[in-house]
Amino acid sequence: RLKPFNRLQVILQHLKMCKHTDSAADVLLQKKGDAGIITLNRPKVLNALSLPMIRQIYPQIKAWEQDPETFLIIIKGAGEKAFCAGGDVRAIADAGRAGDRLIQDYFREEYTLNNAVGTCKKPYVALIDGITMGGGVGLSVHGHFRVATEKTVFAMPETAIGLFPDVGGGYFLPRLSGKIGYFLALTGFRLKGRDVLKAGIATHFVESAKLPDLEKDLIALKSPSKENIADLLNSYHVQTKIDQEKEFVLDEHMEKINSIFSANSMEEIVQKLKQDGSPFAMKQLETLNKMSPTSLKLTLRQVREGASLSLQDVFTMEYRLSQACMKGHDFYEGVRAVLIDKDQSPNWKPAALEEVSDEFVDSCFKPLGNNDLKL
């Protein structure tokens, strides 16, 4: 029989194993054919991205990148509903309230992972079926190929929780056509299905039911080049007729969006929306009035500056902003109002755009010395 101490050791070891396999099961990493496959596997929480998941995905991407037997990387979400609905913001808010290191580590490691996607030397294919928001956008949008389906719902809804559209939003949003990116960043507007392709966020559009076949065909490719992968994706893309005739949801509003969201300040955007007075403008005004005034000001500056920065410099900037938000009030209040109490009535401080000073905004963009994110 085991001595009591040894038995305790065995039990502890077992618990440790259980705990490890639990978080390990949150991400499935497989090698099939010439492809490395990442499956985000937390369908009950819409595949929300946790720090243990980030810590498994990052080294695996780096290993596959070096592996001569791996020719492409595929990332997808488990379950019917989501690719990835975002980062695990509840866990981050809890950590921030408790003064835990997670608020530094999470953003640092998440942005490092997003950068690995953006600089990946192997073709990277994201199957963005279902809800793709926030952290899920960071895992997909910087890769070579993003395949949307009729079930895709894309949004960067961070201004509603006292944050800003991070994970490289400062890079890809201002690079979309016209001022669509500015509009999406500030309002959190949701794009669905083929519109995700038309906005320039997805590269291909394939019927959701065809994704298993597409994945099999991708895995079956022998030592494929980026061109071979593109050809296969294109062949599926051209066969998909869903919503082909529909015009882009923002088409009729593009002129307004381009003129209003090119304003130099949030106050000016609000002013222009009021002057416009159309039902569309009033709806956007109503939306912006619900957002954190601090987040709106940080976000407008983030996308304006990000327009001329490299991806790496954008992540460095966003890391500074993330730490400023962790020190503030609105993020915790936003998470409470939207995700915890769900009363949808956050009490923002300051409560008005006019009260968010330029000096305060400047301070959020200041370098963090030794704590800066270095990529």
Secondary structure, DSSP 8 states (H G I E B T S, - for coil): ---HHHHHHHHHHHHHHHHHHHHHHTEEEEEETTEEEEEE--GGGTT-B-HHHHHHHHHHHHHHHH-TT--EEEEEESSSSEEE--B-HHHHHHHHHHT-THHHHHHHHHHHHHHHHHT-SS-EEEEE-SEEETHHHHTTTTSSEEEE-TT-EEE--GGGGT----TTHHHHGGGSSTTHHHHHHHH---EETHHHHHTTS-SEE--GGGHHHHHHHHHH-SS--HHHHHHHHHHHHHH--TTSS---TTGGGHHHHHHHTT-SSHHHHHHHHHHH--HHHHHHHHHHHHS-HHHHHHHHHHHHHHTTS-HHHHHHHHHHHHHHHHHSSHHHHHHIIIIIS-------SS-SGGGS-HHHHHHHTS--GGGS---
